[in-house]
């Protein structure tokens, strides 16, 4: 009897995944990353709620970073020149708009979890924030403020929120809007002369 090792490995990983979920119910980034790596998996209502809570936490961390960087630049605590400081302040203002937009979309998704437009806008806000935070991480004066938040936000945005929340929601809406398949009419047989 030959075993298909891929099936065995998949089965073992699923068992470990469900065991870890049932024992600790630790909805960490690692937990959701493992779920997003599976081909198909439907999240429970509690898991969807937890994703939104974790995304909200990342938005709050981003807001704290944005406020700290703003105070640092305005207070002259960095070695940034005036023109460069104005540039970074404009980027931080964009971040604040993305944070505010993300918070509004989270509120909508908590009330109506099937709002596709809100999910798309939240995803865009998360991607914009993660891009800017990664950019700030490349500026030596800002690195201490950002730390690991930039890559963590990027992971929450793309593999987790996108694959586990946004894509299944879009696919469900597409399935709802598709009507029953139409019957094809035969062209030559039913025509009258």
Secondary structure, 3 states (H helix, E strand, C coil): CCCCHHHHHHHHHHHHHHHHHHHHCCCCHHHHHHHHHCCCCCCCHHHHHHHHHHHHHHHHHHHHHHHHHHHHHHCCCCCCCHHHHHHHHHHHHHHHHHHHHHHHHHHHHHHCCCCHHHHHHHHHHHHHHHHHHHHHHCCCCCHHHHCCHHHHHHHHHHHHHHHHHHHHHHHHHHHHHCCCCCCCCCCCCCCCC
